[in-house]
């Protein structure tokens, strides 16, 4: 029996991908199921519902805004796997890249930088992303147990993690020249106890 872990609609809105893993396999076996999204919202399985193999325990996925590449974090083997999206939504594996310990979430900023929250070692791993190829920038400290990561919704160049064990949010300014992270003023910020997710809502200033 498979355990689903995450879902993601690719940036062009044409395809939905769902990660899952088989906990009865030794080692665990991970998969990605793809669906084409129809004009009415109906889903049609890609490749007749046959999934693509994806590591051991994929738990999060994201993609670029153009719908060309997909990235999947695997918390069991501490890797990010990249795929290119082919005609009809079929996925082609491109590469596998090491993360920190137990990656739990990832986000792609400006189709240029990929950030992975590593829950076990309290770090964020940063990469440059180019056509599905990742190059590591470095590891940056967060508070304890970051389980979710997001860029600011207005795309102003900030990044935030939710830290489950410390009940905080860590804030970073993204260096636009190289993708490295710089702690924002007064970070970390207190949150509710044991937060597990984060969402951003854009807002604009008023005009008079």
N, C-alpha and C positions, 0 to 999 in steps of 0.2 A: 504494500500500500504506500502511495506517495504522499509526502507532506508538502503542500504548496507554501511558498515563503514570501513571494513578492510579485507584483505586476507592474508593467510599465507600458504606456502608449508612446510609440516612437514619435519624434518631433513632427513628422509630416502627417500624423493622424491616421495613417493607413493601416497600421499593424499594432496589435497588442501581444506582448510577450509575458509569459508567466514562468517563474522558476519553481522547481520542486526537487525533492530528493527522496531516495529510498533508504530509510533508516534500517531496513532489514538486510541490506546488502553489506558485505564486508570487503573493503571499506564501503562507506556510504557511496551511492551513485547519484550524481546530479543531472538535471535535465532542464531544457528550456522548451516550452510549448509555445508555438506561434499561432496567431489568429489574424485573418484579414477582417477589417472592420467595414461593413457595408454601409450604404447611404442611410439605412434605417437604424443602424447601430447593431445589426445582427452580426454574429461572429461566425466565420468559416475557418475551420482548422487548416493550417498550412501543411503541405506535404501529407495530406490525409490523416493528420493528427499524430504523425510519428515525430517524437521530440528530438532535439539535438542534444548530444551529450555535453555536459557542462560541469566538469570537475567532480567534486565530492559532495559539498553542501552549499550550493549557491543560495545566498540570502538577500541579495539586493542587486538591482540593475538600473542602468541609466543609459541614455543615448544622446546623440547630437541632434541639433534642431533641424538639420536637413534630412534626417532619417536614413543616414548612410552607415552609421556604426553603432554598435551596442557594446556595453561594458558590464561585466558581471563580477561581483565580489563573492569569494568562496571562503567562509569563515573556518572551515575544517582544514584546508591546506594552505591558508594564508596567501592567496593569490587573487589577482584580477585577470580575467580572461576577456579578450576583445574579439569581436566578430564584425564582419562586413555584412550588410543587408543586401542580398541579391534580388533579382527580379522575382516578384511574387512573394517576397518576404522571407525566402529561405536564408538561413544564416550560414556564413562561411567562417570557420575559426581562423583568426589571424595571429594571435600570440598570447602568451601567459606571462604575467609579471608579478614579482614578489611584493607583498605588502608588509605591514606590521603584524602583530599577533591578533588573531581573531577579528578580521575586518567585518564590520556590521552594516555599513552604509557607505554610499558614494554619491558624488555629484559632479557634473561637468559644467564648467563656467566658461561662457563665451565660446564654446566649442574649442577651447584652447587649453584649459587646465582641468585636470581631473584630480579630485581630492577624495581620499578614502579614510573614514574614521575607524581606527583600530581599537576595539573595546577593551582588549585584555592588557595592552601595554600603554594605554592612555596617550596615543599619538594620532596625528593626521599625516598620512603619506601623500605627498604632492607629486604630480607628473605633468609634463607637457603631453598633449595629445594631438597627433597629426595623422589623419586618415586611418585611424585604428591602431597606430603604433604609439606606445607610451615610452617616455624617457623620464626616469626618476629625477625629481628636483631635490627632495629631502624629506626628513621626518620632523614634525613640529609638535611640541608638547601641548596636551589639553589637560583638563581635570580628569578625575577618575571615571573610567568606563564610558567613553563616548559611544553612544549607540545610534546617533543620527547626525547628519551633516547637511547643510543647505547654504546656498548663496543668497544674498539679499535679493528680494523680489524686484527691486528697481535697477538691478545690475549696476550698482555703484562701486563694486569692487570689495565687498565685505563677505566674510564667511563665518558661519556659526556651527558649533557642535552642541548637542544635548548630552550631558554627562550624568548617567543614571545613578551611580553610587554617591556622587557628591551633591546631587540636586542642584546643578548649575548649568549655565550656558557659557561656553568659551567663545570669545569674539576675536576675529582676525581681520586685518587689512591685507588685501592681496596686492603684492608688488606686481604692477602690470608689465614690468620689463622682464621678469624672470619667474613669476608665479610663486615666489616664496611668501610665507605668512609672517605677519608682524602683529603681535598682540594689540588689541584696541585698548583704549583707556579704561581702567577699572575692571577689565576682564580678569576673572570670570564673574558672571552675573548670577545672582541667586534665583532659583526657580522653585517650582513645587517639588516635594520629595519624590525621588525616583522617576524623573521624566523619561519618556520613551520615544517621543516623536516631536517634530517641529515642522511648522508651515509658515510661509511668508505671504503677507497680503500687501500688495503695493498701494501706496496712497500718494496723492499729490498735494502740494500746497494750495491754499485758496488764492483767488485773484480778486482784486477790488477795482 
